[in-house]
Amino acid sequence: MIIARLTQRWHALRRWRAHQSPDSHARFEETTFNRAYRDAVHGSAGLILWQHDGEHGRFALQLRTAQRDDSQHGLTLTLLANDAVLHRLSWTWADGAQLALPVASVPLVTHNAGLWRNAGPAFDAFERAFPNNSPSFFAFAALQGAAQALGIDRVLALRATAHPTYQADQHATFESGYDGFWRILGGAEYDARHYQITLPFYLKPLADMPSKHRKRAAQRRDQWRAIGEAARTALLHYMAPVATTAAAARAPTTAQA
């Protein structure tokens, strides 16, 4: 049973890698960002895209190169609460043409994992600092800000069944963390392997909500907007001169979110 499962995962990983191009990711990073960005992202400290210090502690979204044991490679965005990990979101810069998209490059989300259940007091601190909010939305808001800094108006995201570690007996967990979340963001099925999420991601109109929920929803959106703007501003400081000029002409503000 164990051998069969490992064989299944190995074949899934081979199929996944066949659809990826590490060269596209490396080329995009080399031509889009400056040396300071690469030193930070590839270094131990990472690049902080957003940070909040308050009475409940320190919270940050840190961008780093994915760990070597992460089969997705690319970049990983980590939400930290008092140095404990609450969430990880990974993506690679993919070639739009290889995915039949009318854009040069697109973030392809390959990993979405909530780790707050094991964070104990750190997650309690997050809930006190940001009541009625979710670590997964914090991470995606930062990705949205990063994409919009580059003038990118969409994200592709792996479907649950296309994930290299997908297991049928854990379908509900994968469905919730992948397809289900992409649909909440307004994502639609793109092909057999991906969802496509238009940026800014979908937000239900406040007028369509019960009045008692509107204040909390507006507060959550203000927090996501602040994260997106922080990520957008941070990346604009690290862009190569040519890329900065091109992106500035295309990039919308995350205030649209």
Secondary structure by P-SEA (a helix, b strand, c coil): caaaaaaaaaaaaaaaaaaccaaaaaaaaaacccaaaaaaaacccccccccccccccbbbbbbcccccccccccbbbbbbccccccbbbbbcccccccccccccbbbbbcbbbbcccccaaaaaaaaaacccccaaaaaaaaaaaaaaaacccbbbbbcccccccccccaaaaaaaacaaaaaaaccccccccbbbbcccccccccccccccaaaaaaaaaaaaaaaaaaaaaaaaacccaaaaaaaaacccccccc
